[in-house]
């Protein structure tokens, strides 16, 4: 397929994002998307995003099993951002089904997005939480408020660690140390997640 994403991590995100976008836009999900996600995550029991996708596509009777499996896998070491996205999707499904336990998952997602500075995601979770009957009072924290000026500079740079080190006359090890701190503060685990987070916060 022309233009197909082949890198496993990017393919995983593009697949789950496409599934969610189709459902939110009320258009048919392309055939084979869940199978493709299964392929890039490895085996059936691997990949909380695979179970999130199944939860999004499941009927009301089966969605709990799928989303709970996804949340359980996230808890084994996934990033807070990915966990919050699953909790948001679960909470949205529950709210639309008229269930009061939607608030629990929406509140957890909102708090995580707010804590890591994912402003637009926090606003979406806050809107859902308000619709579920639990308005939020505190605004989301911006990523810029959580990082020092140097950390924000490093986070926003699109270069490799070696390129950044050369530009700033620092060692590669120093750059790795600072970026590691940025990852921990923002709850991300890869450059792709960092770029998405900065884009959501309008820093990139």
GIHUWO-V96701 format. One record per residue. N is the residue number from 1. PHI is phi in radians with two decimals (NA if undefined). PSI is psi in radians with two decimals (NA if undefined). NEAR is the number of other C-alpha atoms within 12 Angstrom. Layout:
# GIHUWO-V96701
n;phi;psi;near
N;PHI;PSI;NEAR
N;PHI;PSI;NEAR
This chain:
# GIHUWO-V96701
n;phi;psi;near
1;NA;2.22;5
2;-1.13;2.31;5
3;1.38;0.13;8
4;-1.19;2.41;13
5;-1.41;2.15;17
6;-1.89;-0.36;18
7;-1.18;2.19;16
8;-0.94;-0.80;19
9;-1.14;-0.78;23
10;-1.18;-0.68;22
11;-1.09;-0.67;26
12;-1.06;-0.83;34
13;-1.21;-0.71;32
14;-1.12;-0.63;26
15;-1.19;-0.87;35
16;-1.17;-0.62;39
17;-1.17;-0.67;28
18;-1.15;-0.74;28
19;-1.04;-0.83;34
20;-1.13;-0.71;33
21;-1.11;-0.71;20
22;-1.10;-0.79;20
23;-1.13;-0.73;22
24;-1.19;-0.51;17
25;-1.58;-0.05;12
26;1.04;0.78;11
27;-2.13;2.70;12
28;-1.05;2.42;16
29;-1.31;2.28;22
30;-0.95;2.43;17
31;-1.01;2.46;13
32;1.46;0.10;15
33;-1.18;-0.71;27
34;-1.17;-0.69;33
35;-1.10;-0.67;22
36;-1.13;-0.73;29
37;-1.12;-0.69;36
38;-1.04;-0.72;27
39;-1.11;-0.76;24
40;-1.39;-0.28;27
41;-1.63;-0.13;26
42;1.78;-2.05;18
43;-1.63;3.00;15
44;-1.04;-0.64;20
45;-1.47;-0.11;17
46;-1.64;2.63;23
47;1.55;1.69;38
48;-1.08;-0.44;39
49;-1.22;-0.56;48
50;-1.06;-0.77;39
51;-1.28;-0.50;38
52;-1.12;-0.76;46
53;-1.06;-0.76;40
54;-1.12;-0.64;34
55;-1.14;-0.67;37
56;-1.12;-0.61;39
57;-1.64;-0.19;29
58;-1.28;2.80;20
59;-1.38;3.05;16
60;-1.06;-0.52;21
61;-1.29;-0.51;14
62;-1.83;-0.19;19
63;-1.15;-0.60;27
64;-1.05;-0.80;31
65;-1.04;-0.77;20
66;-1.20;-0.83;32
67;-1.18;-0.66;40
68;-1.15;-0.63;26
69;-1.12;-0.72;30
70;-1.10;-0.83;36
71;-1.07;-0.71;36
72;-1.09;-0.69;24
73;-1.23;-0.67;24
74;-1.00;-0.72;27
75;-1.13;-0.25;20
76;-1.48;0.02;15
77;2.54;0.15;18
78;-1.27;2.89;25
79;-1.26;2.64;29
80;-0.99;-0.61;34
81;-1.10;-0.81;39
82;-1.16;-0.71;39
83;-1.03;-0.79;38
84;-1.12;-0.64;41
85;-1.12;-0.71;41
86;-1.15;-0.76;49
87;-1.09;-0.64;47
88;-1.14;-0.82;41
89;-1.06;-0.75;48
90;-1.10;-0.83;46
91;-1.08;-0.66;43
92;-1.12;-0.75;39
93;-1.10;-0.75;37
94;-1.12;-0.73;31
95;-1.10;-0.74;29
96;-1.18;-0.34;19
97;-1.59;0.03;18
98;1.34;0.39;16
99;-1.68;2.36;21
100;-1.24;-0.41;21
101;-1.24;-0.02;24
102;-1.04;-0.61;31
103;-1.05;-0.68;35
104;-1.02;-0.82;26
105;-1.32;-0.66;35
106;-1.16;-0.70;43
107;-1.13;-0.72;38
108;-1.13;-0.74;32
109;-1.12;-0.79;40
110;-1.06;-0.77;45
111;-1.11;-0.73;36
112;-1.16;-0.82;35
113;-1.04;-0.73;41
114;-1.12;-0.73;36
115;-1.15;-0.70;29
116;-1.57;-0.01;39
117;1.49;0.32;38
118;-1.46;1.41;44
119;-1.02;-0.88;35
120;-1.16;-0.63;26
121;-1.19;-0.67;38
122;-1.11;-0.67;37
123;-1.15;-0.69;32
124;-1.12;-0.76;30
125;-1.13;-0.67;42
126;-1.11;-0.70;35
127;-1.08;-0.78;27
128;-1.14;-0.70;34
129;-1.14;-0.69;35
130;-1.11;-0.74;22
131;-1.12;-0.46;24
132;-1.47;0.01;28
133;1.66;0.29;20
134;-2.33;1.43;22
135;-1.05;2.58;19
136;-1.69;2.52;25
137;-1.85;-0.44;15
138;-1.79;2.36;15
139;-1.32;2.78;23
140;-1.22;2.50;29
141;-1.35;2.44;25
142;-1.50;2.54;29
143;-1.02;-0.56;37
144;-1.12;-0.40;30
145;-1.43;-0.27;21
146;-1.72;-0.29;26
147;-1.96;2.60;27
148;-1.27;2.92;17
149;-1.03;-0.73;15
150;-1.17;-0.73;20
151;-1.11;-0.71;27
152;-1.14;-0.67;29
153;-1.08;-0.79;23
154;-1.17;-0.72;37
155;-1.12;-0.66;41
156;-1.41;-0.22;29
157;-1.27;2.38;25
158;-1.64;0.05;18
159;-1.45;3.01;18
160;-1.31;2.92;18
161;-1.00;-0.70;26
162;-1.17;-0.70;20
163;-1.17;-0.73;18
164;-1.11;-0.74;26
165;-1.04;-0.74;22
166;-1.15;-0.69;16
167;-1.17;-0.61;17
168;-1.77;0.06;18
169;0.99;0.77;14
170;-2.16;2.89;18
171;-1.39;2.71;17
172;-1.06;-0.64;19
173;-1.09;-0.67;16
174;-1.14;-0.72;21
175;-1.09;-0.76;29
176;-1.07;-0.68;22
177;-1.11;-0.81;18
178;-1.15;-0.75;27
179;-1.17;-0.60;34
180;-1.06;-0.69;23
181;-1.15;-0.68;23
182;-1.08;-0.79;35
183;-1.02;-0.78;32
184;-1.16;-0.71;22
185;-1.13;-0.70;30
186;-1.64;-0.11;41
187;1.25;0.59;32
188;-2.02;2.88;33
189;-2.25;0.01;25
190;-2.63;2.86;23
191;-1.10;-0.61;26
192;-1.10;-0.82;22
193;-1.12;-0.67;27
194;-1.12;-0.77;35
195;-1.09;-0.72;26
196;-1.12;-0.70;29
197;-1.15;-0.76;37
198;-1.15;-0.63;34
199;-1.11;-0.76;21
200;-1.09;-0.56;24
201;-1.61;0.07;30
202;1.10;0.61;17
203;-1.70;-0.43;24
204;-1.57;NA;19
